[in-house]
């Protein structure tokens, strides 16, 4: 569809109108090329489609087309209980599942009025898992970015290191991704025996591994030529577009929700907010590298608390009408609950059994109201607008996903640059389409 404005003809591109667009553009007297990059181009993240207008190799117009991965997660949540909602949200930004879960659960806890009753041990575990997740997400960003620029070694390094984090996730939660580990009121289960040693080993190895990646890329002339002064977006542009996360901090503003609007006890941890003033792809890379180093500090502090003053504490709120059972144990066949666990649930009192039955089958009721809760995800501000009508299911849950907002920067960072730099620009935004097309 084309419309005429004071600036000339404007073309609106939807999902299945490629032929129509080409036909209308060919009527123009200008000599220009409109190309389609995606939605399955190997150099774009996931199923993002870019429609680029070129003058030679210079991009004169860049438009993003989204929606190819739509899962209907937000709508589906209206037909599930509040606890079941965690299983949906964890699949949005699939590189940062713990952050999706935490943002949602913080909102549910606010509505329930139990935010200050969540056990400290559960909060420390949440912080530790989020920072491990931040490291794994940034490693994927660096790995895929390297490969998109034609370098395979960063890809190998990034995914090798990420495996260590995913092994920890699997050991603690039973799953490598989409864990549904964070629940309203705490976490689903305490750290298993041996988890502390496994995380401690990771903390010993990882600093050197990050240094290896820095040695590979920080001063690499090929890498710096592809990243320095590329996809420039200054602080004014970031503020106008609502950009958050590493992109904003690479423009010089130390805005981080862990410091500015603390949650889960982040105000009690010591860490810095890395910033750069380059406003380019290289600065975003440096910020992510520094953030991984800061995350290691936070994980170490959380681990000290979990093995020290918070050792042996509860990991779920002590309210049987809300708290999903967190003392889980497998039976001898490795499939069902152990007899001890069943006896624990069924042997205490008839009321406890009734609460457990209703909690699992019907779910708990949440007082009517609406809240907004936000966390600092690897890509920026991830917020959950949670609305309840007083029932056992959400009336509406809407997420402010940073990838969705940050993609607005594609025209600002790509137009006027070379087509080869579009790859660098999109990769430096680090969009995850699972969060965009939810």
N, C-alpha and C positions, 0 to 999 in steps of 0.2 A: 504494500500500500504506500502511495506517495502523497505528500501534501506540500503545498507551496507556502512558504513563509517569507518574511522580509529578507531572510538570508539565502533564499533560493529554495530548491526542492529538497525535501527531507524524506528519506525512505525508512519505513518501519519494517523491521525484519522479524517475522515470527518463525514457527518451527518448520513449515512445509511450503514456503513461498519462494524458493530459490529461483525457479524458472521465471516467475513474475518479476522478481527483482532484477535479474539480468536483462530481461526485455526492456524494462523501464530505463535502466542505466544506459543501455546502448543507444537510446534516443538522444542522450546528452551529447553536446558538441565537444565536451572535454575528452581528451585521451587519457583514460585512467583504467586501472585494472582492479576489479573487485574479486577478492579470493576468499575462499571458505577454509578456515583452519579449524578442524574438529568436525563433529564432536568426538572423533576417535583418533585424533592426531597423536602420534607417539610423543610429541614434545609438549603436550598440554596435560595438566593434572586432571585425570578422570575424564568425565564427559562434558567438558566445557567447549562451547562453540564460539569461535571468534570470526566475525565478518570484517575483513580488512580492506580498505580502499588504498591503493598504492599509486604513487607517482614515481615510476622507476622502482627503486628499492626503498623509497621513503614512505612511511605510513602516514597518510593524510587523515584517515578516519579509522577508528577501531571501535567495534561494537561487540558487546558480549551477549550471547544467547544462552539462557539456562533452562532448566526444566527437564532435561533428558533422564535424570536419575530420580524423578519424584517418587517418593515412597509413601506419602500420606501418613507419616508418623504422627504428626500433631492431631490429625483427625482420628486416627485409630485409638489414640489415648483416651478419647472421650467414651470409649466402649470397654475400657478395662479399669480395674481397681487402681487405687493410688500406688500401691506397691508394684503392680504389674507394669505401670507406666515406666518404671526404671528400665525394664527390659527393652522398651521401645527407644527411649532417649539415648541409651548407650550406643545405638547403631547410627546416630546422626553423623557427627564428626567422628568417623571410625578410627582416626589416628589419635583421638583424645577422648576415649570413652569415659574415663573416670571424671573428667571435667563436666561432661554432659550430665552424668548421674548426680554429681555434687550440686551443681546449679539447681537442678530440679528438686532434689531432696531438701536443700536449704529453703526453697520456697514453700514446700509442703510443711516443713517444720515451723516456719513462721506462721502459717495459717493455723496450724495446730496449737501454737503457743508453747511449743516445747523446745525452742531454739537453745535456751539456757540449761536444758536438762539433758542434752546429749552428752554422754560420758566423754571425759577428757581423752581417754585412751582411743576412743573411736575417732575423735577429731584429729589426734596425732597420726593415726593410721591413714586417715583421709589425706592429710597434708603430705605424708611420706609417699603415698601412692600417686597423688597428683604430680609431685615433683619428679618422680620416676617416669610418669607418663609424659611430662614436659620434655624430658631428655629424649625419650624414644621418638616423640613427634618431631622434635628438631633434627634428630638424626635422619629421619626419613626426608625432611625438607632438604637437608644438605646432600644426602645421597642422590635423590632424584634430580636435584639441581645440577650436580656434577655430571650426571649422565646426559641430561638435556643439553649441556654445553659440549658433549662429546668426550667426557672423561669418565672412564669406567672405574678407576681406582677409588674415588670418593664413594661411589655406589657400593663397592665391596666393603669398604671400611664402615660406612654408615649402617648397613644392614647387619654386619657382623656384630657391631656394638649393640644394636637394637635387640638382637636375639637374646642378649644377656638380660635386658629388662623384661622382655616377654617371658623368659624362663621364670623370672621372679613372679610375674603376674600369674602364670600358670600354677606355680607352686603355692601361692597364697590363696588364689580365688578358684582355681580349677580350670580357668580359661585364659588364653593369651590375649584375646580382644573381646569387646562387648560383654564384659564380665557381669554386669548387674550386681556389683559388689557393694556399692554404697546404697543404703536403704534409708527410708525415713526413720529417724531415731538412732542411727548409727551405721554400722557395717554388718554384712550378712554373717560373718564368722571371724573369730580372732585369728591372729597369725599362727600358723601351724608350727610344730617343733622343727627347728632347723632353718626357719625363714630368716631369723636375725643373722645367723652365720652367712647365709647366702647373700643377703643384702650387704653385710660387712665386707665380703669378698669383692662384691661389685664396686664398693666405695674405694677399695685399694687399687683396683685395676683401672677404673675409668679415667682418673685424671691424666694418666699417661696416654691413654687412647685418644683423649681430646687433644692433647699436645701433638700427637701424630697427625691428626687431621689438620691442625694449624700449620704444622711444618709443610704439609702437602699443598695448602691453599693460600695461606696468609700473604706470602711474598711471591707466589707463582705468577710470572709475568703474563702467561696466557690467560690465567684466571682473572687477574686484575684488569687486563685490557677489556675483558668481556663484562666486567662488573662496575668498575669505577666510572663515575659520571654517566651512568646508564640508568634509565627509568627514574629520572629526578622528580622528586615530589617533596616540596618543602613543608614546613610546619603549617603555614597558612593553608596550603592545599589539603593537608591531612585533616585539619580542623573543619574545613568546609565540607569535606566528604564524610566525616564521621569515622575516620580511620583510627583504629586502635592497635595495640600490640607492638611487635618488633618494628613494623613500618613507622609507627608514630615515634617510637623511641629512637629510631635511626635518624629522625628529623630533629632530635635534641630535647624532646619533652619527656621527663622521667615519670610518665603517668602509668602507674601499675596499681591495679585494684588491691593487690596484696598489701600495699602500703597506704593507699589513699582511702580505701573502704574495706578494711580488713575483715576477714571471715575465717572460721575454723581455727582461730587463735594465731593467725599469721603475725599479729602485732607482737607476739612474744618470741619471734624468731629473728635472728640476726642475718641479714643479707642485703646486698646492694641492688639497685636497679640500673643495669647497664644502659648507656645511651651513646649515640654517635651524632655527629653534626654534618655528615656527608650527604644525607638525604637521597642516597642512591642504593643500588643493589649491593655494593660492597659493604656499605654500612649496615644493611639488614643482615648480611651474613655475619658480620662481627658481633652484632647484638645477640644473635642466636647462639653463637659460640660462647659468649660471656654468660648468657643466661643458663646454659648447661652447667657451667662451672659454679654459678650461684646455687643452682638446684641441688648440686652435690652437697653443698654446705647445709642446706635445709634438711636434706635426707639424713645427714649425719646427726644433726641436732634432734630430729624426730626420733631417730633410732636410739639415741642416748636416753630420751624420755621414756620410750617404750620398754627399755631394759632397766630403767632406774625407777623414778618415782611413780610411774604409771603401770609398772609391771603387775600383771594379775588382775587389773581392773576390768570392769564390764565394757563391752563394745556395743551394747544395745540398750536403749532406754528401758528402765525398769517399770514398764507399763504394759501388762499383758494384753491390753486392748489395742495397742499400737505396735509394740516391738515384735517384729518377726523373730522367731527363735534363732538365736545366734550360736547356741552350743550344739552344733550339728556333729554327728558321728556316723560313719558308714558301717553297714553290717558286714559280716564276714565274707559275703559274696561280692562286696564292692559295689553293690547296686542300690539296695534299700537302706533305710535307717537301722541303726544298731538297736538291739533289744534294750540296752541301757538308756538310749535316747528316748525310745518309745515309753519306757517306764517312767522316765523323768517327766515327760509331757502328761501322761495319763495317770500317774500315780499320786500326784500332789493333791488335787482336789477336783471335784466335778466341775466347779466354776472355771478352773484353769483349762480344763478340757473343752468346755463350751466356748470360752474366749478363743482358744486356739482354732477350733473348728470354724467359728464365725470369721476369724481373721483371715483364714486361708480361703474360704469359700465366698464370703461376701465382701470382706475388706472393712477397714475402719472408716468412720465418717469424719469428714473435715468440715469445720465451721465455715459458713458462707463468708465470702470475702475475696479479695484479690491482693496479690503481692508481686513485687519484682525482686528477684535475687540474682546477683551476678558474681561471676568468678573470672579470674584472669587466666584464660586458656592460652595455649601456645600461640594462637593467632590473634588474641586480643580479648575484648570484653564479650564474654558469653553470658547472656542474661536469659532468665526464664520468667515470663509473665504467667503466673499460675492463678486461675480463677476457680472458685468452688461455689456451688449452689447449696452446700450443706449435705451432699450425698456421698456415696462410697466411690464415686468416679469423678474425675476432673470435668468441670463444665467446659473449660477451655485451657489449653496450655500453648503458649506461643513463645518461640525462642528468638532472641536477637543473636543470630549467629555471626561471628566476626568475618567469616569467609564471604558471606553474602554482602555485608557492608563494604568490606575491603575491595571486592571486585569492581566497585565503582571507580577505583583508581586506574583501571586498565586504559581507558581513553587518555587520562591525564598523563600517564607514564609512557604510553606508546606512541601517541600521535606526534609527528615531527621527527621520530627516530627511525632507525633502519628496521626492516622486517626481521632481521636476525636477532635484534634486541627485544622483540616481542617475547621471545622464549625466556630471556633473562627476566623481563619485567613480570611476567605472570608467575614464574617460579619464585621470585622474591616476595610476591604477595603470599605464596604458599596456601592457595585456596584448597579446601577439601570439599568436593561437590556433594558428599553425603550430608554435610551441614547446610549447604545452599539449597539443595532440592529435597527438603524434608517434608 
